[in-house]
Amino acid sequence: AVAQEPQMPQPSAGHEVLKQDVGTWKAETTMFMPGGAEEKSSGLEVNAMIGDFWVNSVFTMKFMGTDFLGQATVGYDPDSKQYVGSWVDSMTPAAMHMTGTWDEATRTMTMMSTGKNPDGSEKKGKMITVYSQDGNTRKTTMFDLSPGSGEEFVKSMEIQYTRVADEKTGTAK
């Protein structure tokens, strides 16, 4: 008997959704600080596919006078039918893990996250990203679960992204 080669996994429609992030994006961020103060910054995000299954994101900016570097890897788990990912950055000693869903009708990705606060306690969050119809802008709003509030999420950051280059063609938009 001749052994057959195992069949390689094929990307699904869920994986195709990830490709909309590929490219270089200008990011205008607003951090919502305790007491109502806002901190605004500009950054850059560069996203590339890892094969057909994962998108890797590298985010850079100046934050509170310090260079900030963050990196995410996001994919689609066909078994759970959820998006999964992780985030690490230069200011946080613990990784954040994410799971979420895509709503095609509203072009919205909703991710729930768990990580650690600076004091080591558990941090839970929610991230909602709405994509424009033309695919060249998107807005991400991040919320943190308020400690001791039950299930009340408080807006902590907004990022308005504008595509500045398409990695597939290398051309500016």
N, C-alpha and C positions, 0 to 999 in steps of 0.2 A: 504494500500500500504506500502511496506517495502522500507525504504530509503536505497539507495546504498551508500556505502563508496566512497568518492571521489578517483579517480585513482591517484596514486602517480606518479610524473614526473619520466621519465626514462632518463638516460644519453644518449647523442647522440655521433656521431663520433667526433664532436667538443670537447666534454668533454674528450674523450679518449686521445686527443692530450696532454692535461694537465698532464697526468700521466708520460710522459717522463721526467718531471722535478723531480719526487720523488727521494729522496736520499740525500746523503751528498756530497757536491762538494767543492773542493779546488778552490779558486778564485785568479787569478793573475791580479791585476788591474793596469791600467795606466791612470792617469788623465793628460789631456792636458791643461796646464795653459796658461794664456795670456802671450805673448812674446815668446812662443815656449818652455818654460820649461815643463818638465814631472815629475810627482810625481808617484812613483811606490809603491804599497802595496800588501800584501797578506791577504786573508780573507777566510772565511768559510761560505758556504750557506747550510742550512738544510731545505729541502722541504718535506711537507707531505700533503696528500689529506685530505680535509674536506668532508667526504662522497664521493660521485661520481661526485660532481659538481664544486669543488673549490680546488685550490692548494694554500697552505700557505707557504710562504718563509720567513726565518729568516736569515739575513746576518750580520756577525760580522767581524770587522777588526780594525786595528789601522790606523787612518788617520791623518796626520800632527801631530803625537804625542798624539792623543786623541782617546779613545775608541769610535768606531762607531757602532751603531746598527740600522738596517733598517728592515722593514717588509712589505711584499707585499701579497696581496690576489688577485688571478686572477681566472676568470671563463669564461664560454662561454654562451653568451646570444642567445638562439635559435631563438628568435623573430627577432633581428637585424642581426643575423648571424655574430656577431663580438665577439672578446674576450674583456673582460672588467676587469678593475682592479684598485687597489689603492696602493699607496706607502706612507709610513710614515717613518721618521728616527729621530735619536737623535740630528741632527744638523739643522733641518728644522721645523719651527713652523706651516707650512701648508701642507695638504695632496696633493699628486699628483694623478690625475685621468687619466686612460689610456683606449684607445680603439684600437683594431687592428685586423689583419687578419693572417691566417696561409696559407702558400703555400706548399702543400705536395710535389710538384715536386722538389722544391729547399730546402725543410726542413727548411723554414725560417718563423719566427714570426716577424711581423712588427707592432709596437705599437706607436701610437701618444699620447702625453701626454700634460696635462695642469696643472700648479701649480702656485706657487708664487716665485718670486725672494726675496732675503733678504730685499729689500726696499719696498716690498709689491706689486710691479708691476707684471703683468701676465707673466708667463714663459711658453713657448711652447717647446716641444721637440719631438724627434723621437728616437726609440730604435729598432735596428735590431738584432735579434738573429738567428744565423745559427747553426743548429744541425748536428753533424757527423752522418754518416750512421749507425755506431754501437751504437749510443746513449750515449757514454761515454765521449764525449767532446762537448762543445758548445762555441761559441764566441758571445758576446754581444757588439755592438758598439752603443754608445749614442751620440746624436747630440742635440745641443741647437739652437733655432732660434735666429739669431743675431738681437739684437734690431736695428730698423731702416733700416734693409737690405731687406725688402720685405719678400721673402720666402727663404732666404739663411740659411741653417743649417750648423753649425760648429761643427766638432767632438770635444767632450768634455771628453769622457772616453771610454776605451775598457776593457772588462773583459774576460779573457780566463778561462773557467771552465773545470775542470777534475773531473769526478766522483770518489769518494774515498770509498763510501759505498752505497749499495742498501738497502733502508729502508724496502723493502718487505721481504728480506731474512736476513738482518742484516750482510751480508758478505761484506768484503772489496773487491774491484775490483782490 
